[in-house]
Amino acid sequence: MKKFNRFIQIVWLGVAAVSAWEAFLAYYNTGKFNGRFAMFAFVFVAAIAMYSIRKRQGKSMK
């Protein structure tokens, strides 16, 4: 179970990294905060929150 939990944490970090990059590109290409930027920024924040929840959950399982 610990390996599965760690795998899920890594997946959430990957989602956060991709969404941060996409948000950066959305802002860089247009020069303004548009809907695409807002969507990927929200996904980034949600992915970091899910990662931290999983990390705390893993500590409580020990």
C-alpha positions as CSV (number, residue, x, y, z in Angstrom):
1,M,0.0,0.0,0.0
2,K,2.9,2.4,0.7
3,K,4.3,1.9,-2.8
4,F,0.9,2.7,-4.3
5,N,0.4,5.8,-2.2
6,R,3.9,7.0,-3.2
7,F,3.0,6.3,-6.9
8,I,-0.1,8.4,-6.6
9,Q,1.9,11.2,-4.9
10,I,4.3,11.2,-7.9
11,V,1.4,11.3,-10.3
12,W,0.0,14.4,-8.6
13,L,3.4,16.1,-8.7
14,G,3.5,15.3,-12.4
15,V,0.0,16.8,-12.9
16,A,1.1,19.9,-11.0
17,A,4.3,20.3,-13.1
18,V,2.5,20.0,-16.4
19,S,-0.3,22.4,-15.3
20,A,2.3,25.0,-14.1
21,W,4.1,24.8,-17.4
22,E,0.8,25.1,-19.3
23,A,-0.2,28.1,-17.2
24,F,3.1,29.7,-17.8
25,L,2.8,29.2,-21.6
26,A,-0.7,30.5,-21.6
27,Y,0.4,33.7,-19.9
28,Y,3.7,34.0,-21.9
29,N,2.0,33.5,-25.3
30,T,-0.8,36.0,-24.8
31,G,0.6,38.4,-22.2
32,K,-2.6,38.4,-20.2
33,F,-4.4,36.3,-17.7
34,N,-7.0,34.5,-19.8
35,G,-9.3,31.6,-19.2
36,R,-6.7,29.0,-20.1
37,F,-4.3,30.4,-17.6
38,A,-6.9,30.4,-14.9
39,M,-7.9,26.8,-15.6
40,F,-4.3,25.5,-15.4
41,A,-3.5,27.6,-12.4
42,F,-6.5,26.1,-10.6
43,V,-5.4,22.6,-11.6
44,F,-2.0,23.3,-10.3
45,V,-3.3,24.4,-6.9
46,A,-5.6,21.4,-6.7
47,A,-2.8,19.0,-7.6
48,I,-0.5,20.4,-4.9
49,A,-3.4,20.2,-2.4
50,M,-4.0,16.5,-3.4
51,Y,-0.3,15.8,-3.1
52,S,-0.1,17.3,0.4
53,I,-3.3,15.4,1.5
54,R,-1.8,12.1,0.2
55,K,1.5,12.9,2.0
56,R,-0.2,13.5,5.3
57,Q,-2.3,10.4,4.8
58,G,0.9,8.3,4.3
59,K,2.4,9.7,7.5
60,S,-0.8,8.7,9.5
61,M,-0.6,5.1,8.0
62,K,2.8,4.5,9.5
